């Protein structure tokens, strides 16, 4: 069992505290994964028992970077959130945990130590809190379906014992619950099934395959052209007694060498490119959770593809060349004005054009989608705003000391030059965190299992809405009069009012969370416009805000009371400057250190960059699609240029005769261009339907863009047409400059 994604303040010796990522794991975590330790020992079952001495295992990367690879760290004491832990060992190099996440763990702690860190707010003591992630190792030969059924039955049996899952008609849903065992070797199933992630990965595989086919078509064209050009040489060899098998072996050997050289170069480019892709995929990661070095399966795949490419696309040219007749060597090979050997090459060009249309249209769709995402109205203002994530608990602040700390922070920062607004919040809009609850309006019964009662909520300071540029459109905002002793109040957004109080004025109405007995807990004093809190792709949902000065003490359920206390600890500060500040980070860090030097700053960033993190995957997909599209366009253009140049060279005698009989240069140019553009048109006829199908497959990745967007198809057609015209015009112009007498003498 494990639960990750927690930032803790960690101090070692006299070194100032620093923020590190931690995971709670069961004592058998490393044993179950079959891992030992680089230094010291891994966690054991004895470490995960109540009353055991707190122990921790460091990641190899954290040991190297944050603890200076100190060999004496094993057995020493470090302080996690001011609590002493003994360093049991250092994890092996290259182990980043069991999941692929942007911030891999820097340390692993036993589950039994969670109450020590969290105190009365411990999730381990809350029976109905879902926060653990289950891992397991199945014995060899076990029937997975039978085990899955057994685990599902045990899950349903346990759910039936918990009132939280049986009340308000929820018991009827228990029979649908089941356990799915997914092989760890294929990655996290939830990530694969996620609409955006899974579709994105499949689309990248498809795009890579299309580019591979385009490159293979170019190789085939190259080999066909080379084979046609060497027809006379091969015919002479046959006339002199060379066997056809030997000729085919020679041509196939050349093809395989070209493919292997290309495959080797491709692996080198892929190695460098993978670092770029990982940097785009994990822009904020301190320790990259993936090694970009090529593995043996990757090298084997590249070798196999290279060999298959050489054999498959070299076999046809080799066979065609081996069929050359010795008589051709005697009479010459350029006398014919109709060269049927160019038909396969032209067919491959048509295929390349079709695939280029698909990739270009996909790149334009992704580009428009990314533009719409980044330039949508999120409902908040981010200009000249900065965010600091900090940890009051890690500095030793208890619940009773928090109000005084928050007042000092607000008073001190409000006096800074050009500070327009400053606020504290548990979570910031589009900052990567969220929390929610089931809302119950006063006088309403408990919602049923199919009722939509969920709403996000946040605890914030008085100036929160001003700091993100959101006005109050009805009622009032939080004021200094909303104190711990005054009646609990809340602000709600317009979506909240529409969902829970349709057709009513929400000001003065009451609601609560989780149970009808708390339905009168909070009074609505103001309404603010909708803004996107968690997912920029979705419409803004119901959201309510509560002041950080008020703690609801009426919860009778200890789990709810523990969660209420836990949410009194703020994590973020938002600073809104009246004008751009170049030294904002140094100024804010200095001021915070003056308030309390023990407060650890986890991260400092501009609000613009925080919002931009939400588009990292879309940006990565857009850039990769654009690269694939440009690469395919370049390959198709080069292929078209090569085939057109080859045809011009083969038909030089014919062109010379035409010009000798009075054909003008412009007519020769149009004749050559007509042949090239005909191939492009045929490619478009195949590519446009394929692009429409690809757009349908990409629909889950698109935002406010029609999967059958005519602008994308038109743009792809125009770009491809321009490149094709340039690629065809160069050899056409060369054909128009042929000297008729020289062409005739060469025959």
C-alpha positions as CSV (number, residue, x, y, z in Angstrom):
1,X,0.0,0.0,0.0
2,X,1.2,3.5,-0.6
3,X,0.0,7.1,-0.8
4,X,2.1,9.8,-2.5
5,X,2.2,13.4,-3.7
6,X,2.9,15.0,-0.3
7,X,5.4,17.9,0.1
8,X,7.1,18.0,3.5
9,X,9.6,20.3,5.1
10,X,12.8,18.3,5.8
11,X,15.8,19.5,7.7
12,X,19.1,17.8,8.3
13,X,21.5,19.0,10.9
14,X,22.1,22.8,10.8
15,X,21.1,23.0,7.1
16,X,17.9,25.0,6.6
17,X,14.7,23.1,5.9
18,X,13.9,22.3,2.3
19,X,10.8,21.0,0.6
20,X,10.9,17.3,-0.4
21,X,8.3,15.0,-1.9
22,X,7.3,12.1,0.3
23,X,5.2,8.9,0.0
24,X,3.7,6.8,2.8
25,X,4.2,3.1,2.1
26,X,3.6,-0.1,3.9
27,X,6.5,-1.9,5.5
28,X,6.7,-4.6,2.8
29,X,6.7,-2.1,-0.1
30,X,10.3,-2.6,-1.1
31,X,10.2,-6.3,-0.5
32,X,7.0,-6.7,-2.6
33,X,8.8,-4.8,-5.5
34,X,11.8,-7.0,-5.1
35,X,14.1,-4.1,-4.3
36,X,17.0,-3.8,-1.9
37,X,18.9,-0.7,-0.9
38,X,21.8,1.1,-2.4
39,X,23.0,1.9,1.1
40,X,21.7,0.8,4.4
41,X,18.4,-1.1,4.3
42,X,14.9,-0.8,2.9
43,X,11.8,-0.4,5.1
44,X,10.7,-3.5,6.9
45,X,7.4,-4.7,8.4
46,X,8.8,-3.8,11.8
47,X,9.0,-0.1,10.8
48,X,5.3,-0.1,10.0
49,X,3.9,-0.9,13.4
50,X,2.5,1.5,16.0
51,X,5.1,2.6,18.4
52,X,8.0,1.8,16.1
53,X,10.9,4.3,15.8
54,X,10.2,6.6,12.8
55,X,12.3,5.5,9.8
56,X,12.7,6.8,6.3
57,X,14.3,5.7,3.0
58,X,15.8,8.4,0.8
59,X,15.7,8.2,-3.0
60,X,19.1,8.0,-4.7
61,X,18.5,11.2,-6.5
62,X,17.6,13.1,-3.3
63,X,20.6,11.6,-1.6
64,X,22.8,12.9,-4.4
65,X,21.3,16.4,-4.7
66,X,19.8,17.3,-1.4
67,X,22.2,15.5,1.0
68,X,25.4,15.9,-1.1
69,X,25.8,12.1,-1.4
70,X,26.9,12.0,2.3
71,X,27.8,8.4,3.1
72,X,27.1,9.0,6.8
73,X,23.5,9.9,6.2
74,X,22.4,6.3,6.8
75,X,21.6,5.9,10.5
76,X,21.5,9.7,11.1
77,X,18.5,11.7,12.1
78,X,16.6,14.1,9.8
79,X,13.5,16.1,10.8
80,X,10.3,15.8,8.7
81,X,7.8,18.4,9.6
82,X,9.9,19.0,12.8
83,X,9.6,15.2,13.8
84,X,12.8,13.2,14.0
85,X,13.2,10.2,11.6
86,X,16.1,7.8,11.3
87,X,17.4,7.3,7.8
88,X,17.3,3.6,7.3
89,X,18.8,3.5,3.8
90,X,19.0,4.9,0.3
91,X,16.9,3.4,-2.6
92,X,18.7,2.0,-5.7
93,X,19.6,4.4,-8.5
94,X,16.9,4.7,-11.2
95,X,14.0,3.8,-8.8
96,X,11.5,6.7,-8.9
97,X,8.6,4.9,-7.3
98,X,5.8,2.8,-8.7
99,X,4.1,5.6,-10.7
100,X,5.1,8.0,-13.4
101,X,4.4,11.4,-11.9
102,X,6.1,14.8,-12.5
103,X,7.4,15.0,-8.9
104,X,8.8,11.6,-8.0
105,X,9.3,10.8,-4.2
106,X,12.4,12.0,-2.5
107,X,11.7,9.8,0.5
108,X,9.5,6.9,1.6
109,X,8.0,6.7,5.1
110,X,6.0,3.9,6.7
111,X,2.3,4.2,7.0
112,X,2.5,3.9,10.8
113,X,4.3,7.3,10.9
114,X,1.3,9.2,9.3
115,X,-0.4,9.9,12.6
116,X,2.8,11.3,13.9
117,X,2.9,13.9,11.1
118,X,-0.8,14.6,10.9
119,X,-1.8,14.3,14.6
120,X,-5.5,14.4,15.2
121,X,-6.1,14.9,11.5
122,X,-4.6,11.5,10.6
123,X,-6.2,10.0,7.5
124,X,-5.1,6.6,8.7
125,X,-7.5,6.8,11.5
126,X,-10.4,7.9,9.3
127,X,-12.1,4.8,8.3
128,X,-14.0,6.1,5.2
129,X,-11.2,8.2,3.7
130,X,-10.0,6.8,0.4
131,X,-6.3,7.8,0.1
132,X,-4.3,4.6,-0.3
133,X,-3.1,3.0,-3.6
134,X,-3.0,-0.8,-3.6
135,X,-0.1,-2.8,-5.1
136,X,0.4,-6.6,-5.0
137,X,2.4,-9.5,-6.3
138,X,0.5,-12.5,-7.5
139,X,2.0,-16.0,-6.9
140,X,3.1,-17.8,-10.1
141,X,0.3,-19.9,-11.7
142,X,-2.5,-18.0,-9.9
143,X,-5.7,-17.7,-11.9
144,X,-6.1,-14.0,-12.2
145,X,-9.8,-14.1,-12.9
146,X,-10.5,-16.2,-9.8
147,X,-8.4,-13.9,-7.7
148,X,-10.1,-10.8,-9.1
149,X,-13.5,-12.3,-8.2
150,X,-12.4,-13.2,-4.7
151,X,-11.1,-9.6,-4.1
152,X,-14.3,-8.1,-5.5
153,X,-16.4,-10.2,-3.1
154,X,-14.2,-9.1,-0.2
155,X,-14.6,-5.5,-1.2
156,X,-18.4,-5.7,-1.5
157,X,-18.5,-7.4,1.9
158,X,-16.5,-4.6,3.5
159,X,-18.5,-1.9,1.9
160,X,-21.7,-3.3,3.3
161,X,-20.3,-2.8,6.8
162,X,-19.7,0.9,6.4
163,X,-22.6,3.3,6.8
164,X,-20.9,5.8,4.6
165,X,-21.5,3.4,1.6
166,X,-24.9,2.1,2.6
167,X,-26.9,5.2,3.6
168,X,-29.2,7.2,1.4
169,X,-29.7,4.4,-1.0
170,X,-26.0,3.9,-1.8
171,X,-26.3,0.2,-0.8
172,X,-27.9,-0.6,-4.2
173,X,-24.6,0.5,-5.9
174,X,-22.4,-1.9,-3.9
175,X,-23.2,-4.8,-6.1
176,X,-21.6,-3.0,-9.1
177,X,-18.3,-2.5,-7.4
178,X,-15.5,-4.8,-8.4
179,X,-11.7,-5.0,-8.4
180,X,-9.6,-5.0,-11.6
181,X,-6.2,-6.5,-11.5
182,X,-3.9,-4.8,-14.0
183,X,-0.4,-6.1,-14.8
184,X,2.2,-3.7,-13.5
185,X,4.4,-4.3,-16.5
186,X,2.1,-2.4,-18.8
187,X,1.9,0.7,-16.6
188,X,-0.8,2.3,-14.6
189,X,-4.2,1.2,-16.0
190,X,-5.9,4.4,-14.8
191,X,-3.5,6.5,-16.8
192,X,-4.0,4.4,-19.9
193,X,-7.8,4.6,-19.6
194,X,-7.8,8.4,-19.0
195,X,-9.4,9.9,-22.1
196,X,-6.7,12.5,-22.8
197,X,-3.6,10.4,-21.8
198,X,-4.7,7.2,-23.5
199,X,-5.9,8.9,-26.7
200,X,-2.8,11.0,-26.8
201,X,-0.4,8.0,-26.5
202,X,-2.4,6.1,-29.2
203,X,-2.3,9.1,-31.5
204,X,1.5,9.5,-31.1
205,X,1.9,5.9,-32.0
206,X,-0.2,6.4,-35.1
207,X,1.7,9.5,-36.1
208,X,5.0,7.8,-35.6
209,X,3.8,4.9,-37.8
210,X,2.7,7.4,-40.5
211,X,6.0,9.1,-40.5
212,X,7.8,5.7,-40.6
213,X,5.7,4.7,-43.7
214,X,6.5,8.1,-45.3
215,X,10.2,7.5,-44.8
216,X,9.9,4.0,-46.1
217,X,8.1,5.2,-49.2
218,X,11.0,7.6,-49.8
219,X,13.5,4.8,-49.4
220,X,11.6,2.7,-51.9
221,X,11.5,5.6,-54.3
222,X,15.3,6.1,-53.9
223,X,15.9,2.4,-54.5
224,X,13.5,2.3,-57.5
225,X,15.2,5.3,-59.1
226,X,18.6,3.9,-58.4
227,X,17.5,0.5,-59.9
228,X,16.1,2.2,-63.0
229,X,19.2,4.3,-63.5
230,X,21.4,1.2,-63.2
231,X,19.3,-0.8,-65.6
232,X,21.8,-0.5,-68.4
233,X,24.7,-1.5,-66.0
234,X,22.7,-4.5,-64.8
235,X,21.8,-5.5,-68.3
236,X,25.5,-5.3,-69.3
237,X,26.4,-7.5,-66.3
238,X,23.7,-10.1,-67.3
239,X,25.1,-10.0,-70.9
240,X,28.6,-10.7,-69.5
241,X,27.3,-13.8,-67.6
242,X,26.4,-12.5,-64.1
243,X,23.6,-14.5,-62.4
244,X,20.3,-12.9,-61.5
245,X,20.6,-14.2,-57.9
246,X,24.0,-12.5,-57.5
247,X,22.6,-9.2,-58.8
248,X,19.6,-9.4,-56.4
249,X,22.0,-10.2,-53.4
250,X,24.1,-7.2,-54.3
251,X,21.2,-4.8,-54.5
252,X,19.6,-6.2,-51.3
253,X,23.0,-5.9,-49.5
254,X,23.2,-2.2,-50.5
255,X,19.6,-1.7,-49.3
256,X,20.3,-3.3,-45.9
257,X,23.4,-1.3,-45.4
258,X,21.5,1.9,-46.1
259,X,18.7,0.9,-43.7
260,X,21.1,-0.1,-40.9
261,X,23.0,3.2,-41.3
262,X,19.7,5.1,-41.2
263,X,18.5,3.1,-38.2
264,X,21.7,3.8,-36.3
265,X,21.4,7.5,-37.1
266,X,17.7,7.4,-36.1
267,X,18.6,5.9,-32.7
268,X,21.0,8.7,-32.0
269,X,18.5,11.3,-33.0
270,X,15.8,9.6,-30.9
271,X,18.2,9.6,-27.9
272,X,18.7,13.3,-28.2
273,X,15.0,14.0,-29.0
274,X,13.8,11.9,-26.0
275,X,15.5,14.3,-23.6
276,X,13.6,17.2,-25.3
277,X,10.3,15.3,-25.1
278,X,10.8,14.5,-21.4
279,X,11.7,18.1,-20.7
280,X,8.4,19.1,-22.3
281,X,6.4,16.4,-20.5
282,X,7.9,17.1,-17.1
283,X,8.8,20.8,-17.2
284,X,8.9,21.2,-13.4
285,X,10.4,17.9,-12.3
286,X,13.5,18.2,-10.1
287,X,14.4,14.6,-10.8
288,X,13.4,13.3,-14.1
289,X,11.3,10.2,-13.4
290,X,12.4,8.4,-16.6
291,X,15.8,7.5,-18.0
292,X,16.1,8.4,-21.6
293,X,18.8,5.9,-22.4
294,X,17.8,3.4,-25.1
295,X,17.0,0.0,-23.7
296,X,17.7,-3.4,-25.3
297,X,14.1,-3.8,-26.5
298,X,14.2,-0.3,-28.1
299,X,17.5,-1.1,-29.8
300,X,16.1,-4.5,-30.9
301,X,13.0,-2.9,-32.3
302,X,15.1,-0.3,-34.2
303,X,17.3,-3.1,-35.7
304,X,14.3,-5.1,-36.7
305,X,12.5,-2.2,-38.3
306,X,15.7,-1.3,-40.2
307,X,16.2,-4.9,-41.5
308,X,12.6,-5.2,-42.5
309,X,12.7,-1.8,-44.3
310,X,15.8,-2.9,-46.2
311,X,14.4,-6.2,-47.2
312,X,10.8,-5.2,-48.0
313,X,11.6,-2.0,-49.8
314,X,14.8,-3.4,-51.4
315,X,13.3,-6.6,-52.7
316,X,11.1,-5.0,-55.4
317,X,13.8,-2.8,-57.0
318,X,16.2,-5.8,-56.8
319,X,13.8,-8.0,-58.6
320,X,13.0,-5.4,-61.2
321,X,16.7,-4.7,-61.8
322,X,17.4,-8.4,-62.2
323,X,14.8,-8.7,-65.0
324,X,16.8,-6.4,-67.2
325,X,17.4,-7.8,-70.7
326,X,20.9,-7.9,-72.2
327,X,19.6,-6.4,-75.4
328,X,18.9,-3.1,-73.5
329,X,22.6,-2.7,-73.0
330,X,23.2,-2.8,-76.7
331,X,20.5,-0.3,-77.8
332,X,20.6,2.1,-74.8
333,X,17.9,2.6,-72.2
334,X,16.8,6.2,-72.7
335,X,15.2,6.0,-76.2
336,X,11.7,5.3,-74.9
337,X,9.5,8.2,-74.2
338,X,7.2,6.1,-72.0
339,X,8.9,4.8,-69.0
340,X,6.7,2.3,-67.1
341,X,9.3,1.9,-64.4
342,X,8.3,5.3,-63.0
343,X,4.7,4.1,-62.2
344,X,5.6,2.5,-58.8
345,X,7.6,5.7,-57.9
346,X,4.6,7.9,-58.7
347,X,2.3,5.6,-56.7
348,X,4.6,6.0,-53.7
349,X,4.6,9.8,-54.1
350,X,0.8,9.7,-54.0
351,X,0.9,7.7,-50.8
352,X,3.4,10.2,-49.3
353,X,1.2,13.1,-50.2
354,X,-1.8,11.4,-48.6
355,X,0.0,10.7,-45.4
356,X,1.4,14.3,-45.3
357,X,-2.2,15.6,-45.6
358,X,-3.1,13.5,-42.6
359,X,-0.2,14.8,-40.5
360,X,-0.5,18.4,-41.5
361,X,-4.3,18.5,-40.9
362,X,-3.7,16.9,-37.5
363,X,-1.0,19.4,-36.6
364,X,-3.3,22.3,-37.6
365,X,-6.1,20.8,-35.5
366,X,-3.9,20.4,-32.5
367,X,-2.5,23.9,-33.0
368,X,-5.9,25.5,-33.1
369,X,-7.0,23.5,-30.0
370,X,-3.9,24.6,-28.1
371,X,-4.6,28.2,-29.0
372,X,-8.2,28.0,-27.9
373,X,-7.1,26.4,-24.6
374,X,-4.4,29.0,-23.9
375,X,-6.5,32.0,-24.9
376,X,-9.9,31.1,-23.4
377,X,-11.6,33.2,-20.7
378,X,-10.7,31.4,-17.5
379,X,-12.5,33.9,-15.4
380,X,-9.4,35.0,-13.4
381,X,-6.6,37.5,-14.0
382,X,-3.0,36.3,-13.8
383,X,-0.9,39.3,-15.0
384,X,1.6,40.6,-12.5
385,X,0.6,37.9,-10.0
386,X,2.9,35.5,-8.2
387,X,2.3,32.5,-6.1
388,X,4.3,31.1,-3.1
389,X,3.6,27.7,-1.8
390,X,4.7,27.3,1.9
391,X,4.3,25.0,4.9
392,X,3.2,26.5,8.2
393,X,3.0,23.0,9.8
394,X,6.6,22.2,8.8
395,X,7.7,25.3,10.8
396,X,6.0,23.9,13.9
397,X,2.8,26.0,13.8
398,X,-0.1,24.4,15.7
399,X,-3.8,25.2,15.1
400,X,-4.0,27.8,17.8
401,X,-1.0,29.7,16.5
402,X,-2.2,29.9,12.9
403,X,-4.5,33.0,13.1
404,X,-1.7,35.2,14.5
405,X,0.7,34.0,11.7
406,X,-1.9,34.7,9.0
407,X,-2.4,38.2,10.4
408,X,1.3,38.9,10.4
409,X,1.7,37.7,6.8
410,X,-1.2,39.8,5.6
411,X,-0.1,42.9,7.5
412,X,3.5,42.7,6.5
413,X,3.0,42.0,2.8
414,X,0.3,44.6,2.4
415,X,2.9,47.3,3.1
416,X,5.3,46.2,0.2
417,X,5.7,48.8,-2.6
418,X,3.2,48.4,-5.5
419,X,1.4,45.5,-3.7
420,X,-2.2,45.8,-4.9
421,X,-3.7,42.7,-3.2
422,X,-2.4,39.8,-1.3
423,X,-4.3,36.7,-0.1
424,X,-3.8,33.2,1.4
425,X,-5.6,30.1,0.1
426,X,-5.6,26.4,0.6
427,X,-5.8,25.9,-3.1
428,X,-5.4,28.3,-6.0
429,X,-7.5,28.2,-9.2
430,X,-5.9,26.0,-11.8
431,X,-3.0,25.3,-9.4
432,X,-3.3,21.6,-9.4
433,X,-5.1,21.0,-6.1
434,X,-8.8,20.6,-5.3
435,X,-11.1,19.5,-2.6
436,X,-14.9,19.0,-2.6
437,X,-17.9,17.9,-0.6
438,X,-21.5,16.9,-1.1
439,X,-23.7,20.0,-0.6
440,X,-27.1,19.9,1.0
441,X,-29.3,22.9,1.0
442,X,-31.2,23.7,4.3
443,X,-34.5,21.9,4.4
444,X,-33.6,19.4,1.7
445,X,-33.3,15.7,2.3
446,X,-30.1,13.8,1.9
447,X,-29.2,13.4,-1.8
448,X,-29.6,10.0,-3.5
449,X,-26.8,8.1,-5.1
450,X,-27.6,9.5,-8.5
451,X,-28.1,13.1,-7.4
452,X,-25.5,15.7,-8.4
453,X,-24.5,17.2,-5.0
454,X,-20.7,17.6,-5.4
455,X,-19.1,21.1,-5.3
456,X,-15.5,22.2,-5.0
457,X,-14.7,24.4,-2.0
458,X,-11.7,26.4,-0.8
459,X,-10.7,28.2,2.3
460,X,-9.3,31.6,1.6
461,X,-8.4,35.0,3.2
462,X,-10.4,38.2,2.9
463,X,-8.6,39.5,-0.2
464,X,-8.7,36.3,-2.3
465,X,-11.2,37.3,-4.9
466,X,-9.5,40.7,-5.4
467,X,-6.1,39.0,-5.8
468,X,-7.3,36.9,-8.7
469,X,-9.4,39.7,-10.3
470,X,-12.8,38.3,-9.6
471,X,-15.6,40.7,-8.4
472,X,-18.5,40.0,-6.1
473,X,-21.6,40.5,-8.2
474,X,-24.2,40.2,-5.4
475,X,-24.1,40.6,-1.7
476,X,-20.6,41.1,-0.1
477,X,-17.3,39.6,0.2
478,X,-15.5,38.4,3.3
479,X,-14.7,41.2,5.8
480,X,-12.8,41.7,9.1
481,X,-16.1,41.1,10.9
482,X,-16.1,37.4,9.8
483,X,-14.3,36.1,12.8
484,X,-14.0,32.8,14.7
485,X,-16.9,33.9,17.0
486,X,-19.2,35.2,14.3
487,X,-21.7,33.0,12.4
488,X,-20.1,30.8,9.7
489,X,-20.5,32.4,6.2
490,X,-19.7,31.4,2.6
491,X,-19.4,32.9,-0.8
492,X,-20.7,30.9,-3.8
493,X,-20.3,31.1,-7.5
494,X,-23.1,31.5,-10.0
495,X,-23.0,27.8,-11.0
496,X,-23.4,26.9,-7.3
497,X,-26.5,29.1,-7.1
498,X,-28.0,27.6,-10.2
499,X,-27.4,24.1,-9.1
500,X,-28.6,24.2,-5.5
501,X,-30.9,27.2,-5.4
502,X,-32.5,27.4,-8.9
503,X,-34.7,30.4,-9.4
504,X,-33.9,31.8,-5.9
505,X,-31.9,34.7,-4.6
506,X,-29.2,32.8,-2.7
507,X,-28.2,35.7,-0.4
508,X,-29.1,34.8,3.2
509,X,-29.9,31.1,2.4
510,X,-28.1,28.3,4.2
511,X,-26.4,25.1,3.2
512,X,-24.1,22.4,4.7
513,X,-22.1,19.4,3.6
514,X,-22.0,15.7,4.0
515,X,-25.2,15.2,6.0
516,X,-28.6,16.8,6.5
517,X,-27.8,17.5,10.2
518,X,-25.3,20.1,9.0
519,X,-27.5,21.6,6.3
520,X,-27.8,25.0,8.1
521,X,-24.0,25.3,8.8
522,X,-23.1,28.2,6.4
523,X,-25.0,31.3,5.4
524,X,-24.4,32.6,1.9
525,X,-23.4,36.3,2.0
526,X,-22.2,36.9,-1.5
527,X,-22.1,35.6,-5.1
528,X,-19.2,35.8,-7.5
529,X,-18.8,35.0,-11.2
530,X,-17.8,31.5,-12.4
531,X,-14.2,30.8,-12.9
532,X,-12.4,27.6,-13.7
533,X,-10.9,26.1,-10.5
534,X,-9.5,22.7,-11.6
535,X,-9.9,21.7,-15.2
536,X,-9.6,24.3,-18.0
537,X,-11.2,22.0,-20.5
538,X,-14.5,21.8,-18.5
539,X,-17.1,24.4,-17.7
540,X,-16.9,26.0,-14.3
541,X,-18.7,23.9,-11.8
542,X,-20.2,24.7,-8.4
543,X,-17.7,26.3,-6.0
544,X,-18.0,27.8,-2.5
545,X,-15.4,29.7,-0.5
546,X,-15.0,29.9,3.3
547,X,-13.0,32.4,5.3
548,X,-9.8,31.1,6.9
549,X,-10.8,32.9,10.1
550,X,-13.7,30.5,10.7
551,X,-13.6,26.9,11.8
552,X,-16.8,25.0,11.9
553,X,-17.0,23.2,15.3
554,X,-20.3,21.5,14.8
555,X,-19.1,18.3,13.1
556,X,-20.0,15.3,15.3
557,X,-18.3,12.9,13.0
558,X,-14.6,12.7,14.0
559,X,-13.5,12.2,10.4
560,X,-15.3,15.4,9.3
561,X,-13.9,17.3,12.3
562,X,-10.3,16.1,11.5
563,X,-10.7,17.2,7.9
564,X,-12.0,20.6,9.0
565,X,-8.9,21.1,11.2
566,X,-6.6,19.9,8.5
567,X,-7.9,22.5,6.1
568,X,-7.0,25.4,8.5
569,X,-3.4,25.1,7.2
570,X,-3.0,27.3,4.2
571,X,-0.6,26.2,1.4
572,X,-0.5,29.2,-1.0
573,X,-0.1,32.9,-1.0
574,X,-1.1,35.0,-4.0
575,X,0.5,38.4,-4.7
576,X,-0.9,40.9,-7.1
577,X,1.4,43.8,-7.9
578,X,0.2,47.0,-9.4
579,X,2.9,46.9,-12.0
580,X,5.5,44.4,-13.3
581,X,8.1,43.4,-10.7
582,X,11.5,42.1,-11.8
583,X,12.7,41.3,-8.3
584,X,9.4,39.9,-7.0
585,X,10.9,36.5,-5.8
586,X,13.8,38.0,-3.9
587,X,11.5,40.6,-2.3
588,X,8.9,38.0,-1.2
589,X,11.4,35.5,0.1
590,X,13.1,38.2,2.1
591,X,9.9,39.5,3.6
592,X,8.7,35.9,4.5
593,X,12.1,35.2,6.2
594,X,11.6,38.4,8.2
595,X,8.2,37.1,9.4
596,X,9.6,33.7,10.3
597,X,12.9,32.3,9.0
598,X,11.6,28.7,9.7
599,X,8.8,29.0,7.1
600,X,9.9,26.8,4.2
601,X,9.1,28.0,0.6
602,X,8.2,25.0,-1.4
603,X,7.8,26.8,-4.7
604,X,7.7,30.3,-6.2
605,X,6.2,30.9,-9.6
606,X,4.3,33.4,-11.6
607,X,0.5,32.8,-11.9
608,X,0.8,32.7,-15.7
609,X,3.2,29.8,-15.5
610,X,0.9,28.0,-13.0
611,X,-2.0,28.2,-15.5
612,X,0.4,27.2,-18.3
613,X,1.1,23.9,-16.5
614,X,-2.4,22.8,-17.2
615,X,-1.6,22.8,-20.9
616,X,1.7,20.9,-20.7
617,X,0.3,17.7,-22.3
618,X,-1.6,19.7,-25.0
619,X,1.6,21.7,-25.7
620,X,3.6,18.5,-26.0
621,X,1.1,16.9,-28.3
622,X,0.8,20.0,-30.4
623,X,4.6,20.4,-30.8
624,X,5.2,16.7,-31.6
625,X,2.3,16.7,-34.1
626,X,3.8,19.8,-35.7
627,X,7.2,18.2,-35.9
628,X,5.8,15.0,-37.4
629,X,3.8,17.1,-39.9
630,X,6.8,19.1,-41.0
631,X,8.9,16.0,-41.3
632,X,6.4,14.2,-43.4
633,X,6.0,17.3,-45.6
634,X,9.7,17.5,-46.1
635,X,9.9,13.8,-47.0
636,X,7.0,14.1,-49.4
637,X,8.5,17.3,-51.0
638,X,11.9,15.6,-51.4
639,X,10.3,12.5,-52.8
640,X,8.3,14.5,-55.3
641,X,11.4,16.5,-56.3
642,X,13.4,13.3,-56.7
643,X,10.8,11.5,-58.9
644,X,10.2,14.6,-61.0
645,X,13.9,15.1,-61.5
646,X,14.3,11.4,-62.4
647,X,11.4,11.7,-65.0
648,X,13.0,14.8,-66.5
649,X,16.3,13.0,-66.8
650,X,14.7,10.0,-68.4
651,X,12.7,12.1,-70.8
652,X,15.5,14.5,-71.8
653,X,15.5,13.1,-75.3
654,X,11.8,13.5,-75.7
655,X,11.9,17.1,-74.3
656,X,14.7,17.9,-76.7
657,X,12.7,16.7,-79.6
658,X,9.7,18.7,-78.5
659,X,11.7,21.9,-78.2
660,X,13.4,21.2,-81.5
661,X,9.9,21.0,-83.0
662,X,8.9,24.4,-81.5
663,X,7.7,23.7,-78.0
664,X,8.2,26.8,-75.8
665,X,9.9,26.8,-72.4
666,X,6.7,27.7,-70.7
667,X,5.0,24.7,-72.3
668,X,7.7,22.4,-71.1
669,X,7.4,23.8,-67.6
670,X,3.7,23.3,-67.6
671,X,4.0,19.8,-68.9
672,X,6.4,18.7,-66.1
673,X,4.4,20.6,-63.5
674,X,1.2,19.0,-64.7
675,X,2.7,15.5,-64.0
676,X,3.8,16.5,-60.5
677,X,0.6,18.3,-59.6
678,X,-1.5,15.3,-60.8
679,X,0.3,13.1,-58.3
680,X,-0.5,15.7,-55.6
681,X,-4.2,15.8,-56.5
682,X,-4.4,12.1,-56.4
683,X,-2.7,12.1,-53.0
684,X,-5.1,14.7,-51.8
685,X,-8.0,12.6,-52.9
686,X,-6.7,9.8,-50.7
687,X,-5.4,12.0,-47.9
688,X,-8.5,14.2,-47.2
689,X,-10.8,11.2,-46.2
690,X,-8.0,9.8,-44.1
691,X,-7.5,13.2,-42.4
692,X,-11.2,13.3,-41.6
693,X,-10.9,9.9,-40.0
694,X,-7.8,11.0,-38.1
695,X,-9.7,14.1,-36.9
696,X,-12.4,11.8,-35.5
697,X,-9.8,9.8,-33.6
698,X,-8.3,13.0,-32.2
699,X,-11.7,14.5,-31.1
700,X,-11.0,13.7,-27.4
701,X,-7.9,15.8,-27.5
702,X,-9.4,18.8,-29.2
703,X,-10.9,21.8,-27.4
704,X,-13.5,23.9,-29.1
705,X,-12.4,22.7,-32.5
706,X,-14.6,20.7,-34.9
707,X,-13.0,17.3,-35.7
708,X,-14.0,18.0,-39.4
709,X,-12.6,21.5,-39.3
710,X,-12.5,22.7,-43.0
711,X,-9.8,25.3,-42.1
712,X,-7.4,22.6,-41.1
713,X,-8.0,20.7,-44.3
714,X,-7.7,23.9,-46.4
715,X,-4.5,24.9,-44.6
716,X,-3.0,21.5,-45.1
717,X,-3.9,21.5,-48.8
718,X,-2.5,25.0,-49.3
719,X,0.8,24.3,-47.5
720,X,1.2,21.0,-49.3
721,X,0.3,22.6,-52.7
722,X,2.9,25.3,-52.2
723,X,5.6,22.9,-51.3
724,X,4.7,20.6,-54.1
725,X,4.7,23.5,-56.6
726,X,8.2,24.5,-55.5
727,X,9.4,20.8,-55.5
728,X,8.0,20.4,-59.0
729,X,9.1,23.8,-60.4
730,X,12.8,23.3,-59.9
731,X,13.1,20.2,-62.1
732,X,10.5,21.7,-64.5
733,X,12.7,24.8,-64.9
734,X,15.7,22.6,-65.5
735,X,13.8,20.7,-68.1
736,X,13.0,24.0,-69.9
737,X,16.7,24.8,-70.1
738,X,17.6,21.6,-71.9
739,X,19.6,22.3,-75.1
740,X,17.7,20.4,-77.9
741,X,20.8,19.7,-80.0
742,X,22.8,18.4,-77.0
743,X,19.8,16.2,-75.9
744,X,19.5,14.7,-79.4
745,X,23.3,14.1,-79.7
746,X,23.2,12.2,-76.3
747,X,20.8,9.7,-77.8
